[in-house]
Amino acid sequence: MTLQVELVSPEGILYEGEAQMVICRTVEGGDIAFLTGHVPFVGSLAVGLVKIIEANDQTNLLAVHRGFVSVANDRVTILSDVAELAGSIDVARAEAAKARAEEALQASSEDDDARAALRRADVRLLAARS
């Protein structure tokens, strides 16, 4: 048995397929893994990676910048304002964003926007390089 997985952003459906496991990071308490038969769940996603392990053991990584995950009846639905497949991430652009965020944090260590931008850039680079 497999999970039906769908990841949707404003651009459209970024991923649709079957998986044996989905792992994502929630705001409420860290990483959570979903397998077939998981109890219904709704949670807020943190900035982090979503790992989709398909039935053939192929792993797909996505960088997700917040959103929601819903699980019911062996169906995992992820909604995110911004999400990127690892293979479509522009590494040079992510590195430039990281450098800008680090520079802003050096100027003001209390800059929450820069801290959030740094986290997003780090997650994008982690996805792209994994």
N, C-alpha and C positions, 0 to 999 in steps of 0.2 A: 504494500500500500504506500501511496505517496501523498504529499501535500500539494495542493494547487496554490501557486504563488503568483501574486500580481503586485508590481510596484508601479505606482502612478504618480506622476508629477504634472504640473501645469502644461508641460510640453507634450504629454501623452503617456502611454504605457511604455516604461523603460525596460521592464522585464515581465515576462509571462511564461510560466512553464511549471513543470513538476519537480519536486525536490524531496529528498529524504529528511533534510533538516534546514532550518533557517535560524540564524543567530543574529541578534541585533542588540543595541545598547539602549536601555530605557533611562529616562530622567529619574524615575523612581528608585532605581536600585541596581544599576549595572547591566551586564549582559544577560540575555535570556535566550534560551534555545527552544525551538518548537519542533516537535516530532508529531507523527500521526497520532491521533487520539488525544491531543492536548485539550485541556479544558478551555472553554471560551475565555478570551482575554482581550482587553483593550488597554493600550498604554501609550504614553507620550514618548517619542524617540528623542534622544539626545543627539548632538553632533557626533557621528561615529560611523563605523563600518557596518554594513549589512553583509553577512556571508550566507550565500545560498549554495548548499551542497546538493547537487542533483543526484538522481538515482544511479547514474554511471560514475559517481564519485568526482565529477568535475565540479570545481568550486568557482562561483562567480562572486566577485567583490563589487560593492557599490559604496560610494561615499554619500552619506545622507546628512543633510543639514536641518535636523529637526523634522518632526512630522508625527504621524500616528501609526500604530500597528494594531490590527484587529485579527483575531484568530477564532474561528468557529467551524465546526464540521469539516476538519482537515483542509481548510482554506485560510491562507495567510494573505492579508491585504495590507500593503504599506502605502500610505499617502504622505507625500513630502513636497514642500514648496520647491526644494532644490535637491536633486539627487543626480549622481553621475556614475555610469558604469566605469570600472577601473580602466578599461581599454580606451575610453574616450576622453580621459582627463588630459588636459594640456599641462604637462609637467613644468615647462618653462613659465607658464602663466601662474601656476600654483607656487612655484619658487619665488617669483616676483611678489606675489601677494604676501607670502611669508616674510620676505625681507621688509616690505612696507610695514607690516604689523609689528615686527621686531623693532624697527626704527621708531615707530610711534610709541611703543612701550618703553623704549629707552628715554624718550622725551618725557613721558608721563606714565609711571608704573601703575597708576590708578585708572588708566583708560580701558574701560570695560569693552568698548567696541573693538579696540585693537586686540584685546585678549581673545575675544570671540573670533575675530578674523584670523588670528594665529591658529586657533584650534581648528577652524575650517580648513585652512591651508595644510596643516599637519595631517588631517584626516584624508584630504585629497591626495597628498603625496604618499601616505601609507598605502592607500588603495592602489595607486598607480604603480608603486614599486613592489607590491606583494605578488 
